[in-house]
């Protein structure tokens, strides 16, 4: 038979054990809830589709308006960022840069002579803010921010009359994206990101070597990307 003093001791031990168990459970739950909190670095690879819209401002180039060229190619790069998870809410910042050669080179032949126009992007990157929700090991989010590109614009005849240009088309723009990430472990995650990069119009001066006059040509770029990423937090 357990005495009164011994019963109180047992109650205290049981109470202490319950408190410890609840504390451990709470800590485990907190660790699970915060699986997306912290800095991370990673790699990414996928496809990018570039679309360029061309206009001849002086209507010298067969009166073409809003002529579009497009091309899809492989891109790959790196990313880094910091996420903070509070319950089901997720906020963060990230930077990423991808490399490749997406060239929309197209020969246009509305009549004789024909012309080749191109927008070639070798580098594409961004700095973004992130906002999303988390459920267990899965996160979905939207991103948006500032984008940049290293792009070359070119235009030239194909009949040997030496009309054309090759000029820098790289510039700043904006980007909006949607993504999802799954935590394989507290440190490693797989992600899928869809992004749209928008860049403003760049105007180029074309020299007509044969006539000695010049005219102006504009090119406007948009790029859509789909990349899979592997990141590791530290």
C-alpha positions, 0 to 999 in steps of 0.5 A, a space after each residue: 500500500 502506497 503511503 500519502 507521501 509516496 503517492 504525492 511523489 508519484 504524482 509529481 513524477 508523473 506530472 513532471 514526465 507529462 510536462 517533459 513529454 509535452 515539451 518534447 512534442 512541442 519542440 518537435 512540432 515547432 521544428 517540423 513547422 519551421 522546416 522552411 526557415 533559414 538560409 539556403 543555396 542550390 542549383 537549378 536547370 530547365 527550359 527558357 522560352 524567349 520571345 522578341 517583338 520587332 518594329 520598324 519605326 520608319 516603315 523602311 523594313 516592309 512596314 513590319 509592326 509587332 513582328 514576333 520571333 521566339 525560341 526555346 532552349 536549355 538554361 541552368 544556374 544557381 540560386 540562394 535565399 533566406 526563408 522565414 516560416 511562421 505557422 503556415 505563412 512563408 516569407 523570404 528573399 532570393 537571388 538567382 542567375 541562369 546561363 544558356 544561349 536562347 537565340 530567336 534568330 529568324 530569317 524574314 522573307 516577305 520579299 527580296 531581299 530578306 533580313 535576319 533578326 535576332 535577340 540572343 540572351 546568355 544570362 538571365 537573373 533576378 532578385 525577388 521577394 517571396 510570399 507563400 503558405 506551408 502545409 507539412 513538408 510542402 510549400 507553395 508561393 509567389 515571387 516577384 522583383 527586379 530582373 536583369 539580362 545579358 542580351 544581344 540584339 542584331 538585325 542584318 540583310 542577307 543580300 550583301 548590302 551591309 544594312 544592319 546592326 549588332 548592339 547590346 540589348 541587356 537591361 533591367 526589367 521585372 519578373 513574376 513567378 509561381 513555385 512549389 518546394 518539397 522538403 525531402 529533409 530539414 536541410 534539402 528541398 526540391 522545387 519547381 519554379 515558373 517565371 515570366 521576365 519582362 524587359 522594356 523596348 530597346 531602340 537601335 539605329 540601322 545604317 543603310 551603307 548603300 544609301 547613306 541614310 539611317 532608320 530606327 528599329 526597336 526590339 522588346 523581349 519577354 522570357 518564360 522559364 520553367 526550372 527544377 531546383 535542388 537546395 540545401 539549407 545551412 
